[in-house]
Amino acid sequence: MNITSVDLPVDLNSEDDTGLPWGFLDESLNPSKITEGAWIIVGSTRTKAVVQVVDISDGIVHVRPLPGSVASHRSLLRSMA
């Protein structure tokens, strides 16, 4: 698994009224991977984070980022592969 690829484009600096960053499910290259509770990589080509998918509603995906680098959470990503 290439841990540097982004599963879902998300602007980590933007939050909605839930207080969580979010993205559009239809922008994922593999939407079937985006499920509630899943650990995925979000961000852009410059900034990435490991997050847990909190909820999916009407095509909007809310995520909760973990602190630290993507590499530091490698075991979470492998456990979901």
VODO-362116 format. One record per residue: x, y, z of N, C-alpha, C in turn; chain; residue in one letter; residue number from 1. Coordinates in nm, 4 decimals. Layout:
residues N
REC       n_X       n_Y       n_Z      ca_X      ca_Y      ca_Z       c_X       c_Y       c_Z  c  r    k
REC         X         Y         Z         X         Y         Z         X         Y         Z  A  A  NUM
...
//
This chain:
residues 81
REC       n_X       n_Y       n_Z      ca_X      ca_Y      ca_Z       c_X       c_Y       c_Z  c  r    k
REC    0.0842   -0.1171    0.0000    0.0000    0.0000    0.0000    0.0888    0.1236    0.0000  A  M    1
REC    0.0575    0.2181   -0.0842    0.1294    0.3443   -0.0888    0.0660    0.4389    0.0122  A  N    2
REC    0.1341    0.4622    0.1259    0.0717    0.5413    0.2308    0.0769    0.6904    0.2035  A  I    3
REC    0.1323    0.7304    0.0910    0.1363    0.8733    0.0621    0.0232    0.9187   -0.0287  A  T    4
REC   -0.0538    0.8261   -0.0821   -0.1654    0.8667   -0.1667   -0.2827    0.9114   -0.0791  A  S    5
REC   -0.3617    1.0032   -0.1309   -0.4749    1.0583   -0.0579   -0.6009    0.9813   -0.0957  A  V    6
REC   -0.6711    0.9313    0.0053   -0.7964    0.8596   -0.0191   -0.9123    0.9552   -0.0446  A  D    7
REC   -0.9048    1.0747    0.0168   -1.0126    1.1719    0.0049   -0.9536    1.3123    0.0141  A  L    8
REC   -0.9749    1.3953   -0.0877   -0.9278    1.5335   -0.0784   -1.0065    1.6086    0.0300  A  P    9
REC   -0.9345    1.6674    0.1252   -0.9959    1.7437    0.2338   -0.9055    1.8615    0.2658  A  V   10
REC   -0.9639    1.9790    0.2809   -0.8905    2.0954    0.3300   -0.8925    2.0863    0.4817  A  D   11
REC   -0.7797    2.0480    0.5402   -0.7732    2.0247    0.6838   -0.7901    2.1517    0.7664  A  L   12
REC   -0.7813    2.2669    0.7034   -0.7977    2.3935    0.7751   -0.9412    2.4432    0.7768  A  N   13
REC   -1.0298    2.3744    0.7077   -1.1690    2.4192    0.7058   -1.2547    2.3234    0.7874  A  S   14
REC   -1.3485    2.3809    0.8606   -1.4427    2.3025    0.9393   -1.5818    2.3599    0.9155  A  E   15
REC   -1.6822    2.2752    0.9306   -1.8189    2.3261    0.9217   -1.8754    2.3394    1.0626  A  D   16
REC   -2.0049    2.3478    1.0754   -2.0656    2.3693    1.2074   -2.0481    2.2505    1.3025  A  D   17
REC   -2.0012    2.1374    1.2524   -1.9722    2.0225    1.3389   -1.8376    2.0390    1.4084  A  T   18
REC   -1.7544    2.1316    1.3586   -1.6201    2.1486    1.4122   -1.5202    2.0519    1.3523  A  G   19
REC   -1.5624    1.9791    1.2490   -1.4756    1.8786    1.1862   -1.4460    1.9165    1.0415  A  L   20
REC   -1.3265    1.8805    0.9935   -1.2989    1.8945    0.8500   -1.3893    1.7994    0.7717  A  P   21
REC   -1.4079    1.8309    0.6448   -1.4981    1.7503    0.5630   -1.4531    1.7497    0.4177  A  W   22
REC   -1.5068    1.6541    0.3436   -1.4812    1.6438    0.2000   -1.6015    1.5827    0.1317  A  G   23
REC   -1.5950    1.5788   -0.0004   -1.7037    1.5228   -0.0806   -1.6718    1.3785   -0.1179  A  F   24
REC   -1.7615    1.2872   -0.0857   -1.7414    1.1454   -0.1145   -1.7127    1.1216   -0.2618  A  L   25
REC   -1.7796    1.1941   -0.3516   -1.7607    1.1698   -0.4946   -1.6250    1.2164   -0.5472  A  D   26
REC   -1.5432    1.2802   -0.4625   -1.4084    1.3190   -0.5031   -1.3044    1.2124   -0.4673  A  E   27
REC   -1.3476    1.1067   -0.4002   -1.2578    0.9973   -0.3656   -1.2339    0.9090   -0.4879  A  S   28
REC   -1.1115    0.8618   -0.5027   -1.0818    0.7686   -0.6114   -1.1412    0.6310   -0.5855  A  L   29
REC   -1.1646    0.5991   -0.4586   -1.2200    0.4695   -0.4212   -1.3263    0.4896   -0.3119  A  N   30
REC   -1.4454    0.5364   -0.3496   -1.5493    0.5656   -0.2503   -1.5867    0.4471   -0.1614  A  P   31
REC   -1.5698    0.3251   -0.2087   -1.6055    0.2089   -0.1266   -1.5149    0.1957   -0.0042  A  S   32
REC   -1.3993    0.2586   -0.0073   -1.3059    0.2568    0.1054   -1.3475    0.3554    0.2152  A  K   33
REC   -1.4325    0.4513    0.1793   -1.4724    0.5569    0.2721   -1.5994    0.5118    0.3440  A  I   34
REC   -1.5818    0.4558    0.4638   -1.6940    0.4074    0.5439   -1.6791    0.4616    0.6860  A  T   35
REC   -1.7895    0.4756    0.7566   -1.7840    0.5245    0.8935   -1.6938    0.4354    0.9771  A  E   36
REC   -1.6022    0.4989    1.0505   -1.5076    0.4266    1.1348   -1.3759    0.3930    1.0670  A  G   37
REC   -1.3692    0.4047    0.9354   -1.2470    0.3687    0.8613   -1.1354    0.4691    0.8883  A  A   38
REC   -1.0134    0.4201    0.8880   -0.8937    0.5041    0.8952   -0.8457    0.5258    0.7531  A  W   39
REC   -0.8338    0.6510    0.7112   -0.7937    0.6833    0.5745   -0.6955    0.7999    0.5764  A  I   40
REC   -0.6380    0.8277    0.4593   -0.5498    0.9434    0.4429   -0.6267    1.0504    0.3676  A  I   41
REC   -0.6252    1.1710    0.4231   -0.6906    1.2844    0.3581   -0.5900    1.3970    0.3422  A  V   42
REC   -0.6303    1.4970    0.2673   -0.5472    1.6155    0.2497   -0.5326    1.6496    0.1042  A  G   43
REC   -0.4117    1.6964    0.0722   -0.3792    1.7384   -0.0633   -0.2423    1.6839   -0.0984  A  S   44
REC   -0.1881    1.7285   -0.2096   -0.0543    1.6823   -0.2476    0.0523    1.7361   -0.1522  A  T   45
REC    0.0222    1.8456   -0.0827    0.1208    1.9072    0.0068    0.1029    1.8701    0.1533  A  R   46
REC   -0.0185    1.8499    0.1981   -0.0461    1.8225    0.3387   -0.1371    1.7008    0.3485  A  T   47
REC   -0.0964    1.6063    0.4330   -0.1745    1.4836    0.4496   -0.1888    1.4525    0.5978  A  K   48
REC   -0.2947    1.3799    0.6312   -0.3162    1.3351    0.7685   -0.3935    1.2047    0.7670  A  A   49
REC   -0.3736    1.1273    0.8710   -0.4561    1.0092    0.8927   -0.5765    1.0554    0.9741  A  V   50
REC   -0.6936    1.0122    0.9312   -0.8181    1.0504    0.9978   -0.9063    0.9286    1.0162  A  V   51
REC   -1.0026    0.9433    1.1057   -1.1084    0.8440    1.1142   -1.2345    0.9074    1.0583  A  Q   52
REC   -1.3037    0.8334    0.9737   -1.4291    0.8819    0.9170   -1.5336    0.8798    1.0279  A  V   53
REC   -1.5911    0.9976    1.0557   -1.6901    1.0104    1.1620   -1.8294    0.9809    1.1093  A  V   54
REC   -1.8655    1.0436    0.9993   -1.9957    1.0168    0.9398   -1.9964    1.0557    0.7930  A  D   55
REC   -2.0957    1.0008    0.7242   -2.1168    1.0307    0.5824   -2.2652    1.0609    0.5667  A  I   56
REC   -2.2947    1.1805    0.5166   -2.4338    1.2197    0.5011   -2.4487    1.3053    0.3762  A  S   57
REC   -2.5375    1.2647    0.2875   -2.5641    1.3394    0.1637   -2.4367    1.3687    0.0848  A  D   58
REC   -2.3447    1.2720    0.0831   -2.2217    1.2868    0.0067   -2.1126    1.3674    0.0754  A  G   59
REC   -2.1385    1.4139    0.1985   -2.0378    1.4877    0.2758   -1.9771    1.3917    0.3774  A  I   60
REC   -1.8429    1.3898    0.3823   -1.7703    1.3017    0.4733   -1.7034    1.3871    0.5802  A  V   61
REC   -1.7396    1.3666    0.7066   -1.6743    1.4348    0.8183   -1.5657    1.3435    0.8732  A  H   62
REC   -1.4512    1.4029    0.9047   -1.3372    1.3247    0.9515   -1.2781    1.3864    1.0777  A  V   63
REC   -1.2138    1.3005    1.1581   -1.1429    1.3452    1.2778   -0.9948    1.3129    1.2606  A  R   64
REC   -0.9117    1.4169    1.2377   -0.7686    1.3946    1.2155   -0.6958    1.3508    1.3425  A  P   65
REC   -0.5950    1.2685    1.3233   -0.5045    1.2313    1.4309   -0.3823    1.3224    1.4276  A  L   66
REC   -0.3265    1.3550    1.5427   -0.2030    1.4336    1.5425   -0.0867    1.3469    1.4946  A  P   67
REC    0.0138    1.4096    1.4381    0.1322    1.3364    1.3946    0.1324    1.3090    1.2459  A  G   68
REC    0.2388    1.2453    1.2043    0.2595    1.2183    1.0618    0.1803    1.0959    1.0156  A  S   69
REC    0.1648    1.0863    0.8859    0.1007    0.9683    0.8275    0.1811    0.8434    0.8638  A  V   70
REC    0.3118    0.8520    0.8554    0.3971    0.7362    0.8849    0.3799    0.6876    1.0291  A  A   71
REC    0.3522    0.7784    1.1215    0.3380    0.7384    1.2616    0.2102    0.6585    1.2866  A  S   72
REC    0.1190    0.6589    1.1916   -0.0068    0.5855    1.2057   -0.0183    0.4722    1.1040  A  H   73
REC    0.0925    0.4282    1.0529    0.0976    0.3229    0.9519    0.0218    0.1972    0.9934  A  R   74
REC    0.0313    0.1598    1.1214   -0.0360    0.0366    1.1667   -0.1880    0.0471    1.1545  A  S   75
REC   -0.2455    0.1639    1.1778   -0.3909    0.1813    1.1617   -0.4311    0.1620    1.0156  A  L   76
REC   -0.3510    0.2150    0.9268   -0.3817    0.2055    0.7838   -0.3690    0.0617    0.7358  A  L   77
REC   -0.2716   -0.0092    0.7828   -0.2536   -0.1490    0.7412   -0.3640   -0.2367    0.7963  A  R   78
REC   -0.4131   -0.2053    0.9164   -0.5161   -0.2908    0.9765   -0.6466   -0.2824    0.8987  A  S   79
REC   -0.6656   -0.1757    0.8212   -0.7881   -0.1586    0.7440   -0.7709   -0.2005    0.5984  A  M   80
REC   -0.6499   -0.2375    0.5586   -0.6240   -0.2719    0.4184   -0.6876   -0.4030    0.3808  A  A   81
//
